[in-house]
Amino acid sequence: MTQIYSGETVTVRCEIQGGEGAQWTYEWRRGQSSIHSASTEHTFSSATESDGGEYRCWGTGSFWTEWSDVITLTVLPPPKPTMTLQPPWTQIYSGETVTVRCEIQGGEGAQWTYEWRPAKLHTPPTSREYTINSATESDGGGYSCWGRRSSSRTEWSELITMTILFPIKPTVTLQPSWTQIYSGETVTVRCEIQRREGAQWTYEWRPTKLNTPPTSSEYKIIRATESDGGGYSCRGKRSSSWTEWSDMITFRVLSPPKPTVTLQPSWTQIYSGETVTVRCEIHGGEGAQWTYVWSPAKLNTPPTSSEYKIIRATWSDSGGYSCRGRRGSFWTESSDTITLTVSSPPKPTVTLQPSWTQIYSGETVTVRCEIQGGEGAQWTYEWRPAKLNTPPTSSEYRITVTESDSGGYSCRGIQNHHSY
């Protein structure tokens, strides 16, 4: 079977072996139809699809030959070329090498010549590809081609557009994103190259101690130690082109922090009915997303809260409190225990100095409000009678006696808005 493209010229020839020198006339048939030609050959100029079919011939002179074997002619529409790139990226970086190729499906084995757009491509007309070495921005744009053989030509291929980018700068990131981690934690160092469009990158790291395959864009540090701290940077390579080095990212590996439990207010002895906040403080862990576990577990507080508020404390709130923190798979050790004692409120006592209950006008006496067991606390005082002109933070009142000062005196103490 012979295949040609519409528009091409083909000649069908009837050859009689051993019949040289004889005067032959010829008869042609296509299928079952006769062709009006007595010539030894029949030419199809600018063939069309309708010229396809099965052709045979015989000759007559002093005798008739038998019919020749059939030859089948197929006339096809010219194929449409396809533009391809090797490597197949339509975005490449300046300095890289790329081959532009014109592929004609079904045209294998034919002697094609090629025409390119843009015409600036300096390539022989018999070559179906063009290699751009060390691409520059001017090599960007659309490329198309056609093919020609004999008198037939294909149509233009679809345009393929190539963009030349400046080599990009990678970014090193950490996952999780903390630049301070604790020994024993796990961190992933990642080299990210934006607009990489599925390219096959290889990576180079600094420091080179990173034992990671060159095709991997990340490095996992499991159970970090102090020696893993420092600066990390990377660059990427594809084909023969390198990116520049990324900026360096630095992280530190610290000894695990130990939490501290504090009270606000800071008294470890409080009175029933008072309010106190128990707080878990992790020094050096600021900015991290911690969750907290408390002892005793009865503390009904969200795990993301670093504090617990005891409102109107009772005797059952007495005891030791400790905590520890968690982020990711890492746990701190437990804090030291702080002990809180909740006792019954004290009853104040009013005393006189001197201690006489009978005195003479003109003498001086000090009226004092004493709260047993309340030492060290920040008290304010309220007196009866209210006429006592004394600062609320003073536990005593000094009187130069007149007759009008006779009478009963009492007091109470106020702490955190609670009166005793």
Secondary structure, DSSP 8 states (H G I E B T S, - for coil): -EEEETT--EEEE---TT-TTS--EEEEEETTEEES--SSEEEESS--GGG-EEEEEEEESSSB------EEEEEE-----EEEEES--SEEETT--EEEEEE-TT-TTS--EEEEESTT----TT-SEEEESS--GGG-EEEEEEEEETTEE------EEEEEE-----EEEEES--SEEETT--EEEEEE-TT-TT---EEEEESTT----TT-SEEEESS--GGG-EEEEEEEEETTEE------EEEEEE-----EEEEES--SEEETT--EEEEEE-TT-TTS--EEEEESTT----TT-SEEEE-S--GGG-EEEEEEEEETTEE------EEEEEE----EEEEEES--S---TT-EEEEEEEETT-TTS--EEEEESTT----TT-SEEEEE--GGG-S--EEEEEETTEE-
